[in-house]
Amino acid sequence: MLSELQKEERRRKLSVCVDLLIGKKMNQRQISELTGFPSSTVGNLLRDEKLIREVYNKKDADFIIEEINIYQQNNKHDGLVTGGLNSQNLHGYEKDEDGKFNGSKKH
């Protein structure tokens, strides 16, 4: 159970993170480096919808949550693309005679 002081500190950190994410279009790593908050804390704060709804009014909270969801979807997509490219570079890939992907092999 968090004390009132700890709850207030979480609200303050959330406000800072949201301002930087939405206002300055910073990513989680940039927010962490600028604020000194651990990256995991930034991620936990941005995923805490209950806290967001406590701090902001309904209209703002809905907008913030939607923006965070879009940010997270884009990050996931970028990570999958990067992971696929790394795997392709490490293992190579094979195509059949029609040029379609046929599998991968380790070098």
Phi and psi in degrees as GROMACS dihedral restraints (atoms count N, CA, C in turn):
[ dihedral_restraints ]
;  ai    aj    ak    al  type     phi  dphi    fc
    3     4     5     6     1   -85.8    20    10
    4     5     6     7     1   144.4    20    10
    6     7     8     9     1   -75.9    20    10
    7     8     9    10     1   167.9    20    10
    9    10    11    12     1   -61.4    20    10
   10    11    12    13     1   -36.9    20    10
   12    13    14    15     1   -63.9    20    10
   13    14    15    16     1   -42.4    20    10
   15    16    17    18     1   -67.0    20    10
   16    17    18    19     1   -38.9    20    10
   18    19    20    21     1   -62.9    20    10
   19    20    21    22     1   -43.5    20    10
   21    22    23    24     1   -64.1    20    10
   22    23    24    25     1   -38.5    20    10
   24    25    26    27     1   -64.1    20    10
   25    26    27    28     1   -40.8    20    10
   27    28    29    30     1   -63.3    20    10
   28    29    30    31     1   -41.0    20    10
   30    31    32    33     1   -62.7    20    10
   31    32    33    34     1   -42.0    20    10
   33    34    35    36     1   -63.9    20    10
   34    35    36    37     1   -45.7    20    10
   36    37    38    39     1   -62.9    20    10
   37    38    39    40     1   -40.3    20    10
   39    40    41    42     1   -60.7    20    10
   40    41    42    43     1   -45.3    20    10
   42    43    44    45     1   -59.0    20    10
   43    44    45    46     1   -43.0    20    10
   45    46    47    48     1   -63.1    20    10
   46    47    48    49     1   -46.6    20    10
   48    49    50    51     1   -63.5    20    10
   49    50    51    52     1   -43.5    20    10
   51    52    53    54     1   -64.7    20    10
   52    53    54    55     1   -42.7    20    10
   54    55    56    57     1   -59.2    20    10
   55    56    57    58     1   -42.5    20    10
   57    58    59    60     1   -73.7    20    10
   58    59    60    61     1   -38.3    20    10
   60    61    62    63     1   -67.7    20    10
   61    62    63    64     1   -48.3    20    10
   63    64    65    66     1   -88.9    20    10
   64    65    66    67     1   -43.8    20    10
   66    67    68    69     1   -72.4    20    10
   67    68    69    70     1   -44.5    20    10
   69    70    71    72     1  -106.3    20    10
   70    71    72    73     1     1.1    20    10
   72    73    74    75     1    55.6    20    10
   73    74    75    76     1    39.7    20    10
   75    76    77    78     1   -85.8    20    10
   76    77    78    79     1   153.4    20    10
   78    79    80    81     1   -92.7    20    10
   79    80    81    82     1   176.8    20    10
   81    82    83    84     1   -60.8    20    10
   82    83    84    85     1   -41.6    20    10
   84    85    86    87     1   -65.2    20    10
   85    86    87    88     1   -43.1    20    10
   87    88    89    90     1   -63.6    20    10
   88    89    90    91     1   -40.8    20    10
   90    91    92    93     1   -61.7    20    10
   91    92    93    94     1   -43.7    20    10
   93    94    95    96     1   -61.6    20    10
   94    95    96    97     1   -45.3    20    10
   96    97    98    99     1   -65.3    20    10
   97    98    99   100     1   -40.2    20    10
   99   100   101   102     1   -71.6    20    10
  100   101   102   103     1   -42.4    20    10
  102   103   104   105     1   -89.5    20    10
  103   104   105   106     1   -23.5    20    10
  105   106   107   108     1    85.3    20    10
  106   107   108   109     1     1.3    20    10
  108   109   110   111     1   -75.6    20    10
  109   110   111   112     1   142.0    20    10
  111   112   113   114     1   -59.2    20    10
  112   113   114   115     1   146.4    20    10
  114   115   116   117     1   -58.6    20    10
  115   116   117   118     1   -36.9    20    10
  117   118   119   120     1   -65.2    20    10
  118   119   120   121     1   -36.0    20    10
  120   121   122   123     1   -65.7    20    10
  121   122   123   124     1   -43.2    20    10
  123   124   125   126     1   -59.2    20    10
  124   125   126   127     1   -47.6    20    10
  126   127   128   129     1   -62.0    20    10
  127   128   129   130     1   -43.2    20    10
  129   130   131   132     1   -63.3    20    10
  130   131   132   133     1   -41.6    20    10
  132   133   134   135     1   -64.5    20    10
  133   134   135   136     1   -42.3    20    10
  135   136   137   138     1   -71.8    20    10
  136   137   138   139     1   -19.6    20    10
  138   139   140   141     1   -93.4    20    10
  139   140   141   142     1    -5.7    20    10
  141   142   143   144     1   -87.3    20    10
  142   143   144   145     1    85.6    20    10
  144   145   146   147     1   -63.6    20    10
  145   146   147   148     1   -35.1    20    10
  147   148   149   150     1   -61.5    20    10
  148   149   150   151     1   -43.9    20    10
  150   151   152   153     1   -66.4    20    10
  151   152   153   154     1   -40.8    20    10
  153   154   155   156     1   -60.0    20    10
  154   155   156   157     1   -42.5    20    10
  156   157   158   159     1   -70.3    20    10
  157   158   159   160     1   -25.3    20    10
  159   160   161   162     1   -71.8    20    10
  160   161   162   163     1   -39.6    20    10
  162   163   164   165     1   -82.0    20    10
  163   164   165   166     1   -37.7    20    10
  165   166   167   168     1  -112.2    20    10
  166   167   168   169     1   157.5    20    10
  168   169   170   171     1   -71.3    20    10
  169   170   171   172     1   168.8    20    10
  171   172   173   174     1   -56.9    20    10
  172   173   174   175     1   -47.1    20    10
  174   175   176   177     1   -62.6    20    10
  175   176   177   178     1   -48.1    20    10
  177   178   179   180     1   -65.8    20    10
  178   179   180   181     1   -41.2    20    10
  180   181   182   183     1   -62.0    20    10
  181   182   183   184     1   -43.5    20    10
  183   184   185   186     1   -61.2    20    10
  184   185   186   187     1   -43.4    20    10
  186   187   188   189     1   -63.4    20    10
  187   188   189   190     1   -45.9    20    10
  189   190   191   192     1   -62.6    20    10
  190   191   192   193     1   -45.5    20    10
  192   193   194   195     1   -62.4    20    10
  193   194   195   196     1   -41.3    20    10
  195   196   197   198     1   -63.2    20    10
  196   197   198   199     1   -43.8    20    10
  198   199   200   201     1   -63.3    20    10
  199   200   201   202     1   -40.7    20    10
  201   202   203   204     1   -65.1    20    10
  202   203   204   205     1   -41.1    20    10
  204   205   206   207     1   -62.0    20    10
  205   206   207   208     1   -41.6    20    10
  207   208   209   210     1   -63.8    20    10
  208   209   210   211     1   -44.3    20    10
  210   211   212   213     1   -58.6    20    10
  211   212   213   214     1   -44.9    20    10
  213   214   215   216     1   -68.3    20    10
  214   215   216   217     1   -37.6    20    10
  216   217   218   219     1   -63.7    20    10
  217   218   219   220     1   -43.1    20    10
  219   220   221   222     1   -63.9    20    10
  220   221   222   223     1   -41.3    20    10
  222   223   224   225     1   -63.3    20    10
  223   224   225   226     1   -41.5    20    10
  225   226   227   228     1   -63.3    20    10
  226   227   228   229     1   -45.1    20    10
  228   229   230   231     1   -61.4    20    10
  229   230   231   232     1   -46.2    20    10
  231   232   233   234     1   -61.2    20    10
  232   233   234   235     1   -39.7    20    10
  234   235   236   237     1   -65.9    20    10
  235   236   237   238     1   -40.1    20    10
  237   238   239   240     1   -65.8    20    10
  238   239   240   241     1   -41.1    20    10
  240   241   242   243     1   -63.2    20    10
  241   242   243   244     1   -47.5    20    10
  243   244   245   246     1   -61.4    20    10
  244   245   246   247     1   -43.3    20    10
  246   247   248   249     1   -61.8    20    10
  247   248   249   250     1   -41.2    20    10
  249   250   251   252     1   -65.5    20    10
  250   251   252   253     1   -41.6    20    10
  252   253   254   255     1   -65.7    20    10
  253   254   255   256     1   -41.7    20    10
  255   256   257   258     1   -62.9    20    10
  256   257   258   259     1   -43.5    20    10
  258   259   260   261     1   -62.6    20    10
  259   260   261   262     1   -42.8    20    10
  261   262   263   264     1   -62.4    20    10
  262   263   264   265     1   -42.3    20    10
  264   265   266   267     1   -67.8    20    10
  265   266   267   268     1   -35.6    20    10
  267   268   269   270     1   -76.1    20    10
  268   269   270   271     1   -40.6    20    10
  270   271   272   273     1  -109.5    20    10
  271   272   273   274     1   -15.4    20    10
  273   274   275   276     1    71.3    20    10
  274   275   276   277     1   175.6    20    10
  276   277   278   279     1  -149.5    20    10
  277   278   279   280     1   156.5    20    10
  279   280   281   282     1  -114.2    20    10
  280   281   282   283     1   147.1    20    10
  282   283   284   285     1  -121.6    20    10
  283   284   285   286     1   149.0    20    10
  285   286   287   288     1   -82.8    20    10
  286   287   288   289     1  -174.7    20    10
  288   289   290   291     1   -65.2    20    10
  289   290   291   292     1   -20.1    20    10
  291   292   293   294     1   -88.0    20    10
  292   293   294   295     1    -2.4    20    10
  294   295   296   297     1    86.6    20    10
  295   296   297   298     1    10.6    20    10
  297   298   299   300     1   -90.4    20    10
  298   299   300   301     1   150.1    20    10
  300   301   302   303     1   -58.5    20    10
  301   302   303   304     1   131.6    20    10
  303   304   305   306     1  -120.9    20    10
  304   305   306   307     1    -7.3    20    10
  306   307   308   309     1   138.5    20    10
  307   308   309   310     1  -177.0    20    10
  309   310   311   312     1  -129.7    20    10
  310   311   312   313     1   162.3    20    10
  312   313   314   315     1  -142.2    20    10
  313   314   315   316     1   149.1    20    10
  315   316   317   318     1   -80.8    20    10
  316   317   318   319     1   142.6    20    10
